[in-house]
Amino acid sequence: MYFKFSLRKHPDSGRLSGYYRLVESYRNADNRVCHRTILNIGFMEDAAPEQLNKIQKHLTEKYEHKASFFDLEEDPIVRRYVEDFWSRIVSSKKLDIKSEQQLSRMVDMDTIQHSNAREIGAENIAFQTWEKLQLTPLLLSAGFSAEDASLAATQVVSRAVYPASELKTVRWIKENSAVCELTGYDMDKITKDKLYKSALELYKVKDSLEKHLSKRTNELFDLQDKIILYDLTNTYFEGEKPNSKLAQYGRSKEKRKDAKLVVLALVVNVEGFIKYSSILEGNIADCNTLAAMIEKLSVHTCTGPAVVVLDAGIATEENLHLIQSKGYSYLCVSRTKLKDYSYVPDRLTTLLETKSKQNIRLRAVSTEKNTDYYLEVKSPSKEKKEEGMKLQFEQRFEQELQKIQHALNSKGGVKKTDKVHQRIGRAKEKYPSVQYYYEITVESDPKTEQATAMSWKKNPEREQAKADNLGIYFLRTNLNVQEEYIIWNIYNTIREIENAFRTLKTDLDLRPIYHKNDDATMAHLHLGILAYWIVNTVRYQLKQKGIKSCWGEIVRIGNTQKAITTSGKNTYDKVITTRKCTVPNKNLKEIYDILQTKYQPFTKRKSVVHKLELKKTEIPKLQLLTGG
């Protein structure tokens, strides 16, 4: 602020004198310097030029909350004018005058810095779901301390958002994620050994967790477990695992014949929620896994009859009888194609359009083999697939026959009649699905017992019978139903367990397994299953509102929200620090609204670091004041 004056005629003395205005300079939107009048003061004939300079400087320092350079007690004229002008400035509200409290929050823009930016959106979604499932109270009741329960929440949320090894998870928590700010666990205490131990402790209460989660999700979403899906998958190990009981060679779903396997069996309802899980040896046959699982169904599902949906590999006669003896109904794919059957009279052929826009044909059939209801399903997509396989097997079978034929005319080739028939038998054994409609003729010399010629042709009737059966399979159930499409719709719920396996293996990175001992392996798989509970709870709610994004896409959207620390110096040279979350974008807000989650995981956290006062005899200390 400074004085500007113009010469005017003083009304009392009648002579020219200085007429003063108090003004300030500022830059407008066009970056041009402009002037603004703060006070019209008038004539100041009793103030000398030196006193005018003191007055304007002191008013400026008072506005900027700076200490005075002048002792007003020595100059009453300066003191009087400053007090009068300042009182008029405050009452006129021409300047934005801040109180001491307001001023302490004013930060110099040039000193502002942003630091410690961490992902928080996906973690917030997962942690709020953990809280909704009431897992912390369950762990506390199971003997976990508050700190251990907080660590468990940190680990499961981390597994859902960033599935990785314990070592990588520790680095991610300490460098990338704000998960500890949500769970309340001290980030400095996180180590890979604590994560290993936490996973083992969680596995010890596996049954309690699964029973609680099964009941809790049914209550949250008003679900009834009227249809239960059972299936199993396997995943492979990296390493030899010489002393493992779990790790065994078997038939790998990922075609890893070189690696040992472990089997994961799941009981799932039609909404994709796991009712029970079991970890089994890698070489166990599919059909031998059901007995132990069926005993757990009554504990982990609702009371009353339910339909157990199975794949063909598990649906042996013994297992179907076991299911029925426990009071459940069953629905499965028949292990073999029916041959001697007839269409049920007075039942119409049903045509349905699948989600992939293909028409399938359903017809009820009966057989003298048993009294179960069978449904013949004719699928165009399956027919196309089997047609391709048929042509491929025919080509390979004929290539084998050509090799045998070529050997008859080659020097040193196999010509003995019995040896030739042995080679033909091995080819038939290799391609059983196509060999039966080939008629193979071998001509031989009785004297030398050597084959002299060989030819083959297809039997048209048998080949046509094969073609007519392409794309056909049979559903089997002991349910008493009158509409074919009901059976089809119930069986199609098995896609949900396939989705569960896909999420576990792909989104939650359950394969491969690197752990060396069986306890760590089971804890690793169980941790993935707990993370799946979080994932499926979120996805179920989103799917009800039409959002069918995979979990990886939901995490990507969540990662757009960050928690950021912003700091800067105020007018008292104190460092003001605040930690806040960024505003979620449109897609994340939509997810938050559906999940009924707050946009801001936590309120702003503010601290003030006072200016350092250096002393000769001691190291400077920071005095930290925390605010809301």
Buried (B, 14 or more C-beta within 10 A) or exposed (E): BBBEBEEEEBEEEEEEBBBBBBBBEEEEEEEEEEEEEBBEBEBBEEBEEEBBBBBBBBBEBBBEBEEEEBEBEEBEBBBBBBEEBBEBBEEEEBBEBBEEEEBBBBBEEEEEEEEEEBBBBBBBBBBBBBBBBBBBEBBEEBEBEEEBBBBBBBBBBBBBBBBEBBEEBBBBBEEBBBBBBBBEBEBEEBEBEBBBBBBBBBBEBBEEBBBBBBEBBBEBEEBEBBBBBBBBBBBBBEBEBEEBEBBBBBEBBBEBEEBBBBBBBBBBBBBBBBBBBBBBBBBBEBBEBBEEBBEBBEEBBBEEEBBBBBBBBBBBEEBBEBBEEEEBBBBBBBBEEBEEBEEBEEBEEBEBEEEEEEEBBBBBBBBEEEEBBBBBBBBBEBBEEBEEEBEEBBEEBBEBBEBBBEBBEEEEBBBEBEBBBEBBEEBBEEBEEBBEBBEBEBEBEEEEEBBEEBEBEBEEEEBEEBBEBBBBBBBBBBEEBEEBEEBBEBBEBBEBBBBBBEBBBBBBBBBBBEBBEBBBBBBBBBBBBBBBBBBBBBBBBBBEEEBEBBBEEBBBBBBBBBBBBBBBBBBBEBBBBBBBBBEBEEBBBBBBEBBEBEBBBBEEBBBBBBEEEEEEEEEEEEEEEEEE
